[in-house]
Amino acid sequence: MTSGVACALIAMLAGALTVAPAAHAETAWILWERPVNSTTGSAQGGWQGRGRFEAERWCRGAMTRAINQTLAAGVKGNRLDPSAKLMEYQCLPEGADPRAPATK
């Protein structure tokens, strides 16, 4: 991988691993995804719900599987295929919507 693509990929994965706000133990969790440009690392679309889970740990497990599948499909040999479809993921408690405008 080139260093720029590697940095973008690391930044994307680091964003996926950020800690969501504390939520009640009985709150469902939603796995969100959005496409990312494999060259620039910038978002290429809006967030879409990928699944609903009973606990944060199940959501994070599904996110890990999704990241692994996305990377496996996009890596050819030891290089990232520039035409690969990369995704950014995050788990949020139900009711927290990444599509909503940010409030101050």
Order of alpha helices (4+ residues) and beta strands (2+ residues): alpha-beta-beta-alpha-beta-beta-beta
